[in-house]
Amino acid sequence: MAKARRTDIDGVAKTATSQVHEAIKQRIIDGHYRAHEYVRETSVARELNVSRTPVREALRELVSEGWLEAIPHHGARVVAWTEKDAREVFELRLVLEPMAVGLACHRMETSRLAYLDSLATRMEQLTERVVADPEARNEIANLNHEFHRELVQASDNQRLIAVLDSVVRTSVIRRNFGNYDIDHLRRSMRHHREILQAIEASSPTWAENVMRSHLLAARALHVRFPDTAPDGAAP
């Protein structure tokens, strides 16, 4: 009986820690916590109405995952992403996402394709509103992440899904479209639509090439001189 009670307590603690972990991570993704901002144990415990123990454990996990960094004698703060980080993320995405969308061409479910179509349509509608409503960019960013996530899920390759989930979720790139003007946004929407057309045509080569162009266009807006080596070094 004592062992069973101990197991129950451990299970509750793990659940509380995972809930706090997800809450803090989502706040980082949403921009609630900014780069270099400290995430205070006491504040989080009070806001989420939990004890400090699951918060402490969640912070440790987030540090190990790279979302936060531990500063001696000060606590945990949000990691700031650099241009080098952005470059590395795009290097991985340029290899893995075309692979994922190529696999998706033969594994896409009809219901998922319909959902992707609805996401693309919603983003297209929002794009035409961004000049009058700058807040529409935030919704586009969320829908864009969902669109790419669904494409990757459609590959039905669990290891590929796990790697890309880690790469993309920890990337600040997907959090905003502040670097995109209306022409950039419209081009991005056209890429989305063409990727879906390629999938409908069961053409992996077409889908892979469009995804690669899509990511290269995005990289050009987020990374300066992406195709040149640093410090004048040879490529």
SVG drawing of the C-alpha trace seen along z (x, -y; Angstrom):
<svg xmlns="http://www.w3.org/2000/svg" viewBox="-11 -50 50 52">
<polyline fill="none" stroke="black" stroke-width="0.4" points="0.0,0.0 2.8,-2.4 4.5,-1.6 1.4,-2.3 0.9,-5.6 4.5,-6.5 3.9,-5.7 0.8,-7.9 2.6,-10.8 5.4,-10.5 2.9,-10.4 1.2,-13.5 4.6,-15.3 5.6,-14.3 2.3,-15.5 2.6,-18.9 6.2,-19.2 5.2,-18.5 2.3,-21.0 4.6,-23.7 7.2,-22.8 4.7,-23.1 3.3,-26.4 6.7,-28.0 7.8,-26.8 4.6,-28.1 5.2,-31.5 8.7,-31.6 7.3,-30.6 4.6,-33.3 7.0,-35.9 5.6,-36.4 9.1,-35.8 11.7,-37.7 15.3,-36.9 17.5,-37.3 14.5,-37.7 14.7,-35.7 12.0,-33.2 11.5,-33.4 10.5,-30.3 8.3,-32.1 6.5,-34.1 5.7,-31.1 4.5,-29.0 2.2,-31.8 0.9,-32.4 0.2,-28.7 -1.0,-28.0 1.5,-25.2 4.3,-24.6 7.8,-25.6 9.0,-21.9 7.5,-21.2 8.6,-24.7 12.1,-24.0 12.1,-20.7 10.6,-22.2 13.2,-24.9 16.0,-22.3 14.5,-20.4 14.1,-23.6 17.8,-24.5 18.9,-21.0 16.7,-21.4 18.3,-24.7 15.2,-26.9 16.7,-28.6 20.3,-29.1 21.3,-28.9 23.1,-32.0 25.0,-31.4 23.6,-33.3 20.8,-34.8 18.6,-32.0 17.3,-30.8 16.8,-33.2 15.5,-32.8 18.2,-32.0 18.8,-34.7 19.0,-33.3 21.8,-34.6 22.3,-34.8 24.5,-31.7 21.6,-29.9 19.3,-30.9 21.8,-29.8 22.2,-26.4 18.4,-25.9 18.0,-26.7 20.9,-24.3 19.0,-21.5 15.5,-22.5 16.8,-22.7 17.9,-19.1 15.1,-17.6 11.9,-19.4 12.1,-18.7 12.7,-15.1 9.6,-15.1 7.4,-16.7 8.6,-14.2 7.6,-11.3 4.3,-13.1 3.4,-12.9 2.8,-9.2 1.5,-9.1 -0.8,-12.1 -4.3,-11.3 -7.2,-13.0 -8.4,-14.6 -5.0,-16.0 -4.7,-17.5 -8.0,-19.1 -6.9,-20.6 -3.7,-21.9 -5.8,-23.5 -7.9,-25.3 -4.7,-26.5 -3.3,-27.8 -6.6,-29.6 -6.7,-31.2 -3.1,-32.5 -3.9,-33.9 -6.9,-35.8 -4.8,-37.1 -2.0,-38.2 -4.4,-40.6 -5.2,-42.2 -1.7,-42.8 -1.4,-46.3 -4.5,-47.4 -4.1,-45.0 -0.4,-44.4 -1.6,-41.9 -2.6,-39.6 1.1,-38.7 1.0,-36.9 -1.9,-34.7 -0.1,-34.0 3.0,-32.9 0.9,-30.5 -0.9,-29.1 2.4,-28.8 4.0,-26.7 0.9,-24.5 1.1,-24.1 4.7,-23.0 4.1,-20.7 1.3,-19.0 3.4,-18.5 6.1,-16.9 3.6,-14.7 2.3,-13.5 5.8,-12.0 4.9,-9.2 8.6,-8.9 8.7,-9.2 12.4,-9.9 12.3,-12.6 9.2,-14.1 11.0,-14.1 14.2,-15.7 12.3,-18.4 10.0,-19.1 13.0,-19.8 14.7,-22.0 11.6,-24.1 10.1,-24.4 13.2,-25.8 13.7,-28.3 12.7,-31.9 12.4,-32.1 8.8,-30.8 7.6,-33.2 7.0,-36.2 6.8,-37.5 8.3,-40.9 10.8,-40.7 8.2,-40.0 6.6,-42.8 3.4,-42.1 5.2,-40.9 7.3,-38.4 4.1,-37.2 2.3,-36.7 5.3,-34.7 5.3,-32.5 1.6,-31.8 2.1,-30.9 4.8,-28.4 2.3,-26.8 -0.3,-26.5 2.2,-25.0 3.4,-22.5 -0.1,-21.2 -0.6,-21.0 2.6,-18.9 1.3,-16.6 -2.0,-16.2 -0.1,-15.3 2.0,-12.8 5.2,-14.4 7.9,-14.2 10.5,-16.0 8.1,-19.0 7.2,-19.2 10.8,-18.9 11.9,-21.7 9.2,-24.1 9.9,-23.5 13.6,-24.1 12.8,-27.4 10.4,-28.3 13.0,-27.8 15.7,-29.6 13.5,-32.6 12.8,-32.6 16.5,-32.2 17.3,-35.3 15.1,-37.4 16.5,-36.1 20.2,-35.5 22.5,-38.1 24.6,-36.9 23.6,-33.2 25.6,-31.9 28.9,-33.5 31.4,-32.1 32.1,-34.2 35.2,-36.5 35.9,-36.1 36.9,-32.5 36.5,-30.1 33.2,-28.2"/>
</svg>
